[in-house]
Amino acid sequence: MEYMHDYIIVGSGASGGFLAGNLHKTGADVLLIEAGKAYNKKNFPNNEMRGSAELYWGGGFEFDSEAKTAYLRSRCLGGTTIVNQALLDRFDEDVFDDWKSRTGISWMNLSDLEDSYDAIEHGMKLKTFEEKDMNNNARLFKMACEKLGYDWKFLRRGQDDCALEKGNDCIACLNGCHRDSKQSTWVTSLQNAIQNGLQVQSETEVLSVEHHADFCKVHAITPQGKIALKCRKLILAAGSFGTTQILLRSGFDKKLPALGKGFCQHPQFMFFGVFDDVVDGYKGAFQTLASGKHPFRKMGFKLEVVYAPPISAGMLLNTFGADFQAQMLHYRNMSSIEVAVRDEPDGGRLRINNKGRLIVEKHLTQQDKSRKAAGAEMLKQIFMAQGAKEILESPFFFGLHLMGGCAIGTSGNQSVVNPDFQIHDMPHILIADSSIFPSAPGINPSLSVMAFSHRLFKQLNHS
Ligand SMILES: Cc1cc2nc3c(=O)[nH]c(=O)nc-3n(C[C@H](O)[C@H](O)[C@H](O)COP(=O)(O)OP(=O)(O)OC[C@H]3O[C@@H](n4cnc5c(N)ncnc54)[C@H](O)[C@@H]3O)c2cc1C
């Protein structure tokens, strides 16, 4: 008889990494499957090129069907929490009011999720940045916001001790944190669980799944060839792209008309201000400040101090040859800010082609474009108030917050997952990752992915 796991979890990021560690602690037989390789603080790639090639799907960037947007998502044990910035915010009432009306779910509110947010935050080290953590890029942003009367705030990050005073630059941990300071699921959950016997099968990509009356089957490909595995409950935590692609490859779109719809990404547009003096925006903690609530939240975008390492910065510039060389000579003299738009779900759809390859269709709606234009206008004022001698706008926009495709809800026509995180009419397949978002929150998503996964964890423990 084929072996039957209690749980198979596909994907080890914000959702899967949390669930695997915590379900394993309950004594359940859990197998965690991850497409990427396992790294640790001693062997994360130590340069930008290798980091992109080894830690990201598509060797760094994946593109939409018209090659206008570049997407970044990680492919390694710990998922995108290994490469992300770990900026962690709870969703606000604005998100939950919107989601409650879209989904019809009664628990979709701050007070019902408070204990899940509390539990996640207690399980990690958090730091809200302060004046002393700001680098020159942040100082310029704060100075300009104060001059123009714009609301700004310090960001909160999942980190322990980055030892910035010793000269560490957090930009390096876009390739994985060499100090185990950044609070990835590798640090908060997986490392310990693996030492205590959690079964992990890395370098294994799940191709499709089957739902049966009392078990699920998982078809995957390993470096040695194809395998099939069985479990009582299957948790898909492969992210918006991964989870949606697995369900599409499994042919579930015939039963689930909403599958693949409503893809959002908080489109991000990078701007650079060029100065005579050195700014060194990549130094130290490079992402410490953002615009505050008013009027930005209502206007549907946020501004954030950010920086890109040199290869990525080079790709974001709109020049070639001698002009490109001249711009890159100013790399240390640039301040950098992004506009991130709270985009509408109608503009995005995930499909597969006849080879099972993911196709991302994304266009900016009229509202998305107006929000971006309003953000860009404010940014220009900020750069001028900073005294920039030139303002550069990247011609690309990119997506780091990939959300939707398997929306949660009560209606089988408009959603894929029911309020108990089960796929409609397939109770043994559960999803609590970023694919279940019914629209873009306009707030960093990963803390809430973990909070939803905590809610699913509680539910599984009580069933
Ligand atoms: C550079 C960057 C910076 C970011 N910064 C922030 C931030 O500061 N704050 C924030 O809140 N969010 C941030 N994000 C986004 C955030 O990390 C994601 O929203 C979050 O990790 C999504 O969680 P998830 O569990 O849905 O998916 P992921 O964390 O992406 O995990 C999915 C996992 O599934 C695996 N997988 C996919 N398909 C398969 C398959 N077929 N078989 C097996 N395994 C598969 C993947 O390899 C991956 O490991 C950032 C993202 C990027 C790229």
The ligand as a Tripos MOL2 file, in Angstrom:
@<TRIPOS>MOLECULE
LIG
   53    58     1     0     0
SMALL
NO_CHARGES

@<TRIPOS>ATOM
      1 C1         12.3830   41.4730   -3.3490 C.3       1 LIG1
      2 C2         11.0760   41.3240   -2.5870 C.ar      1 LIG1
      3 C3         10.8440   42.1250   -1.4810 C.ar      1 LIG1
      4 C4          9.6390   42.0050   -0.7650 C.ar      1 LIG1
      5 N1          9.4800   42.7190    0.3780 N.ar      1 LIG1
      6 C5          8.3700   42.5330    1.1390 C.ar      1 LIG1
      7 C6          8.2300   43.2130    2.3870 C.ar      1 LIG1
      8 O1          9.1110   43.9540    2.8160 O.2       1 LIG1
      9 N2          7.0950   42.9850    3.1010 N.ar      1 LIG1
     10 C7          6.0990   42.1450    2.6600 C.ar      1 LIG1
     11 O2          5.0860   41.9830    3.3500 O.2       1 LIG1
     12 N3          6.2350   41.4860    1.4880 N.ar      1 LIG1
     13 C8          7.3420   41.6380    0.7280 C.ar      1 LIG1
     14 N4          7.4880   40.9160   -0.4300 N.ar      1 LIG1
     15 C9          6.4010   39.9810   -0.8210 C.3       1 LIG1
     16 C10         6.2810   38.7670    0.1260 C.3       1 LIG1
     17 O3          7.5390   38.1920    0.3680 O.3       1 LIG1
     18 C11         5.3150   37.7490   -0.4750 C.3       1 LIG1
     19 O4          4.0660   38.4110   -0.6470 O.3       1 LIG1
     20 C12         5.1140   36.5260    0.4120 C.3       1 LIG1
     21 O5          6.3190   35.8590    0.6500 O.3       1 LIG1
     22 C13         4.1230   35.5720   -0.2500 C.3       1 LIG1
     23 O6          4.0040   34.4160    0.5400 O.3       1 LIG1
     24 P1          3.5090   33.0370   -0.0750 P.3       1 LIG1
     25 O7          3.5720   32.0220    1.0040 O.co2     1 LIG1
     26 O8          2.2130   33.2710   -0.7510 O.co2     1 LIG1
     27 O9          4.5590   32.6890   -1.2490 O.3       1 LIG1
     28 P2          6.1440   32.5900   -1.2420 P.3       1 LIG1
     29 O10         6.7280   33.1590   -0.0200 O.co2     1 LIG1
     30 O11         6.5780   33.1460   -2.5550 O.co2     1 LIG1
     31 O12         6.4250   31.0250   -1.2140 O.3       1 LIG1
     32 C14         6.0400   30.1760   -2.2730 C.3       1 LIG1
     33 C15         7.0150   29.0180   -2.3590 C.3       1 LIG1
     34 O13         6.4260   28.0020   -3.1780 O.3       1 LIG1
     35 C16         7.4210   27.4490   -4.0280 C.3       1 LIG1
     36 N5          6.7560   26.8930   -5.2120 N.ar      1 LIG1
     37 C17         6.1160   27.5830   -6.1910 C.ar      1 LIG1
     38 N6          5.6080   26.7240   -7.1110 N.ar      1 LIG1
     39 C18         5.9450   25.4690   -6.6910 C.ar      1 LIG1
     40 C19         5.7070   24.1750   -7.2180 C.ar      1 LIG1
     41 N7          5.0010   23.9780   -8.3530 N.pl3     1 LIG1
     42 N8          6.2130   23.1040   -6.5460 N.ar      1 LIG1
     43 C20         6.9130   23.2850   -5.3810 C.ar      1 LIG1
     44 N9          7.1620   24.5040   -4.8400 N.ar      1 LIG1
     45 C21         6.6740   25.5770   -5.4840 C.ar      1 LIG1
     46 C22         8.3190   28.6320   -4.3420 C.3       1 LIG1
     47 O14         9.5810   28.2120   -4.8040 O.3       1 LIG1
     48 C23         8.3570   29.3750   -3.0140 C.3       1 LIG1
     49 O15         9.3980   28.9010   -2.2020 O.3       1 LIG1
     50 C24         8.6530   41.0450   -1.1890 C.ar      1 LIG1
     51 C25         8.8980   40.2600   -2.3100 C.ar      1 LIG1
     52 C26        10.0920   40.3930   -3.0160 C.ar      1 LIG1
     53 C27        10.3180   39.5250   -4.2270 C.3       1 LIG1
@<TRIPOS>BOND
     1     1     2 1
     2     2     3 ar
     3     2    52 ar
     4     3     4 ar
     5     4     5 ar
     6     4    50 ar
     7     5     6 ar
     8     6     7 ar
     9     6    13 1
    10     7     8 2
    11     7     9 ar
    12     9    10 ar
    13    10    11 2
    14    10    12 ar
    15    12    13 ar
    16    13    14 ar
    17    14    15 1
    18    14    50 ar
    19    15    16 1
    20    16    17 1
    21    16    18 1
    22    18    19 1
    23    18    20 1
    24    20    21 1
    25    20    22 1
    26    22    23 1
    27    23    24 1
    28    24    25 2
    29    24    26 1
    30    24    27 1
    31    27    28 1
    32    28    29 2
    33    28    30 1
    34    28    31 1
    35    31    32 1
    36    32    33 1
    37    33    34 1
    38    33    48 1
    39    34    35 1
    40    35    36 1
    41    35    46 1
    42    36    37 ar
    43    36    45 ar
    44    37    38 ar
    45    38    39 ar
    46    39    40 ar
    47    39    45 ar
    48    40    41 1
    49    40    42 ar
    50    42    43 ar
    51    43    44 ar
    52    44    45 ar
    53    46    47 1
    54    46    48 1
    55    48    49 1
    56    50    51 ar
    57    51    52 ar
    58    52    53 1
@<TRIPOS>SUBSTRUCTURE
     1 LIG1         1 GROUP 0 **** ****
